[in-house]
Amino acid sequence: MRFRQIEVFHAIYTTGSISGAARTLHVSQPALSKVLAHTEQQLGMALFRRVRGRLVPTDEAHALANEAAEVFRRLTSLQKTASNLRFMTDGHIRLAVVPSLGLQVAPLAIARFRTRYPHTTFEVQTLHHDDLFRALYERSCDIAIGYDAPTHPRLKRRDLTDGELVLMFREADMPDVGARIALQALQDRELLGMTTGGPLGDLFNRELQRLQVRVREVVSNQTFYIAAGLTRCGAGMSIVDEFTAQAFAAPGLAWRPLSPALGFKVQCMFLEERPPSRLIEGFLKQFSIALEGRGPPPGL
């Protein structure tokens, strides 16, 4: 089957009629009927039978339909890739960020950037730390922004700002707290959230072990905003990054940095052979401004 025959068959199969397929493909009904008849003759089997004025697919048509759908899925992917390649020279930025930066910082930076450059388009995906380099390597993004990126001979890193891990809690559960909360105050306390996995989970665990502080993780997950959501719903305290805490700011919720401070770098990552374009450099400046727009913890 040639592509035109597949296209006609797929249109008839999905619309259920010659007339519907003709409207979809913007051609005449006789032309479609001719292509269908030629296809059936070439294949040596009927694809549709007319039952009480309606076209009903044969078993053979059902078998072919799955393959035709895959062809069109791949065609759509090809068209999207071609479109992205065109837009890459016409103001298109493909961005990957860790989920916590996708809550507030990335949307704010994109909105402000498009106010100045309304013809710039974006493709945004949120990925966990371990998937950022893969996205760069597979060319599914132009730049990636995360925390404490790993070293790799093909990976270039650029510091955007500093961040800290914080304790997030309901104000009623911890009244009269100071500007920071000693890590030792978490001894034998129940915690929600990510205390394992990723650079920030490793950072937190190393400090717990160094100070010999034991906590009970009652709900574990791989995403800070889930931990913050649990705290907001009253499930308990959580350790999150300060950007997630800022995004979840609400009456009755509070957060404080820890003592000793558990700091990390917010970094932009890109492949050595694919440095940021001038357009992306301009966006990174706006992203840095959005990062620095942090306020103090509630109550300070």
N, C-alpha and C positions, 0 to 999 in steps of 0.2 A: 504494500500500500504506500502510495506517495503521500506527502504531507497534506496536500489538498484533500485527498480522499479521507484521511484520518480526521481532518478538520470538519468535513461535512458529516461524517459518521458521528463524531462526538456531538456536534450541534443537534442532529436529529435525535440521538439517544437521550440527551439531557433535556431537550424541549418537548420531546414526545410527538413531534409533528413536522411535516415538511414546511408548513407555513411559519411555525415558530423558529425553525432553523434558518429559514430565509430572512426573517427579520433580524435575527442575531448576526448573521453574516453579511447582511445588506446586499443580497443578490436575489434574483427571481426564483420562484418556485420551480419552473421548468428546468432551470439550470441545475438546481440541486437534485431534482429527480433524475436528471441525466447522469450526474456524477455518481449517485447512489446505484443506479442500474448498472453502470459500467463497473463499479467496484464489486457488486455481487457477481457479475458475470466473470470478472477476473479471478475472484476468489473461488468461484464454483459453489457458492452456497448463499442461501437467503439470510439477510441480516434482520429484516423486519417482515412481519405479516400484517395484513390489514384485517382487523377484526371489528365488525360493526362500525366501520368508518374511522377507526383509530389504528395507528401504527403500533404494533406490539413487538418488542425485541425478541429475537430467537435466542436459544441457549448459546449459540455461537456468538451472537452480538454481546450478550452479557460477559462472556469470556474476553472478548476483544475490548470491552469498555474499560476494564481495569488497566489494561496496557495503554489505552488511549489517554486515560486520566493521568497516568504517569508521564506520558509524553508532554501533555499540556502543563503539568506541574514543573517539569524541567524547562519548558519553553518560558514559563513565567519567571523562573529563576534567571534564565539567560537574559530576558528583557530587563529585569531589575538590575542585573550586573552591568549591562550595557548602559542603562540609564545612570547608574552610579558613576561609571567611568566618565560619562559626559559631564555630570554635575561636579566632578572633582576639579574640573577646570573652570567651573562656573559658580563656585561658592558652595561646596558640599563638604560637610565635616562628619566623619564617622567616629563616634566617641564611645569608649567603654569605660565605665566607672564601677567602683565597688558599690554595693547597694546603699550603704549609709550616706554616700555622697550624692546618690540619686534621689534622696528624699527632698532635699531643699537646695543644696549648693548648686548642683548641675542645672536644675530647672531655672534657678534665678540667673545664673550666668548666661544660659541660652536665651532667656527672655530679654535680658539687657543687651546682649550682642545683636539679636535680631532687630531690636529697636534702632540700632545704628546701621545695621546691614540687613535690611529686610529681604534681600534676594538670596541670602545664605540659607541653605537647608541643612538639616541635621538628621543623622541616624544614630540613635542612642540605644545602648544595651547595658544592663547591669550584670556584672559577673563577679563571682567570688575570686579571691586573691589568686588562687592557683590557676584560674582560667584566663587571666589577663594576658600573659605572654603568649599563650596558644592563639588567642584572638589576633594579636599582632602578627604572629608568625603565619597564620592562615589568611592574612589580609582582610579579615572581616571588620577591622577598625583601623583608623589612622593613628590614633593616640589612645593611651589608656592611663587612667588616673587612679591610684590606690595608695596603700600604706606600706612603707618600708619594702620597696621592691627588691626581689632577689638579684644577685649579680649573675650576669650571663654575658658571654663574649659578644653577642649580637645586640644586647639590650643597652640602650642609653637611658639614664635617669636624670631628672632635674627636680630639685627641691622646690616646692611651691609654698609651703608653710609648715609650721609645727602643730601637732595636736597632742591631746592627752586622753588617757582613759579616765572615766569618771564613774562614780556610784550614783545611780538614779533610784529615787525612792519617792514615796508619798510623804508630804510634809508632816502629816499626822503620825506617821510611823517613827520619825526621827526629829522631834522638835528641838530647837535651840542648838543646832549644829553650827560649827564654825566654818571658816572659809575652806578648810580641807578636812578630809576624814582620814585618820590614820588607818593604814592597812591592818594593823593589829586589832582594830575595833571590829573587824569582820570575823574574828576567831569564833568558830563553831556556829556562824550565822548561816541561814539558808539563802542561797543566791539563785537567780535565774540567769540564763544566758550563756554566752560562749566563753567558757574558760579553757577550752582546748581547740586547737586547730588554727592555722593562719598565724601571721606574725604578731598580731595583737594578743591572741590567745596565748601564744608562747611567751610573750612579754609578761603577761599577768601571772602565768604559772611559775615562771622563773623567780619572780619576786616573792610569790607565796612560799616557794621552797626555800629561798634565801632567808626569809624572816621566820620560817617554820610556822606559818599561819595555816590553819586548816579550816576550810569552808565546806559546806554541803551544797552541792549543785543539785537542786531539786528538779529543774527543767533545763535540758541542754538543747542547743540548736546551733545552726551555723550562720545566723544572720542577726545582727545587732537590733534591727528594727522590730524583730519578733520579740526579743527580750524586752525592749522598751514598751512594746504594746502590752506585754504581760504585766509590766509594772503599772502602766496606766490603768489596767483593768483591776488592779488590786491584788495581783498574785504574789507580789513580793519585790525585793530589791534586785537590781541587775547591774552588771558591769557593762558599760557601752562606751563607744567613742563619743567625744564631746559634740560632734556634728549631728549624730543621731539624737543625743539629748536635746540639743538646740531645736531640732526639727519637731520634737515631741513636746515642746514647752506648752504647758497648760496650767490653769489654776489648780492648785493642790499638789502639783508635781514639783519636785526639786532635784537638783543634781549638784554634786561637789567633786572636784578633782581629789585625787588621793595623795596621801603623804606616806612614803616618799612619792614624788611625781613619777608617773609612768608615761613618758613622752614617746612620740613617734613622728616620722616625717610623712607628710603628704607629698607624693611624687608623681610627676608626669613621666610616662614611659613611652618610648618609641624605638623602632628598629634602627640600628646604626646606618643602614643603607637607605632609610626612608625618614630623613629629618623633617620636622614640621614645616609646612609651607608658611608664607607670610600671613595668609588668612588664619591658619591655626595658631600662629604666634600671637595674633591679635586676640583670638578667643582665649588663649591661656592667660593673657593679662586680665581679661574680664573674669575668668575663673578664679584667679588669685584674689581679685577684689572681693568676690563673693565669699571666698574662704575667710577673709579678714573681717567680714561683717558680723563677727560673732559678738554676742553680748555676754555680760557676766551671768553667773548662775542665779536663778531666782532667789530673791531675798538678800542679795548682797548689794 
